[in-house]
Amino acid sequence: MRPEMERPRRRRAHRTDWMALLSGMIFIAAGVVLIDRPSVEPLIMLPAVLAGLGLAGLVAILARLIRR
């Protein structure tokens, strides 16, 4: 059969990995803050990053529950 006569294949859209997306955004934001304001204490940034990762995990869990 010639290629132009084949049926078009349906493309499967893959789902968004919310945990990876939000975690990457958190680490980028933390890097920007640390570059922009080097006087920020690591003891302040660590809880902020951990809280952000916890929130990202919660969003990922909720997104997975909603998909089902």
Buried (B, 14 or more C-beta within 10 A) or exposed (E): EEEEEEEEEEEEEEEEEBBEEBBEEBEEEBEEBEEEEEEEEEEEEEEBBEEBBEEBBEBBEEBEEEEE
